[in-house]
Amino acid sequence: MALLGCAPTDTGNPPAALDANDVSAQVVSGIIEISYAITGAPGAVDPPEGEVWILELDQPRPVVRIAVAADGSFRRENLSARDGGRVRLWIEAPSGRSAPLDRVVTMDGLAAPGEALDTCVRLDPPDAIDVGDDERATLRIENGCSETVRLAPIALRDPEGAFEVVTDTSGTLAAGASETIEIALRAGDGALHVDALDVETIAPRVGRRGVTLIANAR
């Protein structure tokens, strides 16, 4: 159930990102599709306020919102994901929004994701974009590497969902160059919408990073 009054208010002191050592998954069943519970240890959220949001980055399922307990812990059962599927966890609190923690769901629990973007490929904003009604939000991609990188077309998690890519990547980004893609909100209903896109390099090395898209979180 969604809680009122837990959206970020941009006080300038957002909560710290969740520590992977404080978050665990308990697999209940499944082979290809895994059923699992997720637990944040006491103190995982400090200060203990707001909600933990969980979003699958590979399947268009609704965002999961978990109230933080008074001791900073959280738990949700009856979650599901594909074996090897990526999930993103972050905190939405009155003090702001934390940076995300990305994990991969496996039969053994949670693992670190692979194939990250090279650190010299920089995104601005790096993790999440707030998209307003009748507005176009932007994502800047900068190639700080010493060589040209090739980019795949921007991949929305749900191509038929609430968001659309208005201006896509050119496909090639020279060393030291940057470009800006534009994202718009199709749905103008004032409801909360959460999705994600992938920025993916295909040469000279393969890598990707998810960016969360959020509308009407407040």
Secondary structure, 3 states (H helix, E strand, C coil): CCCCCCCCCCCCCCCCCCCHHHEEEEEEECCCEEEEEEEECCCCCCCCCCEEEEEECCCCCCCEEEECCCCCCEEEEEEEEECCCEEEEEEEECCEECCCEEEEEECCEEECCCCECCCCEEEECCCEEECCCCCEEEEEEEECCCCCEEECCCEECCCCCCEEEEECCCCEECCCCEEEEEEEECCCCCCCEEEEEEEEEEECCCEEEEEEEEECCC
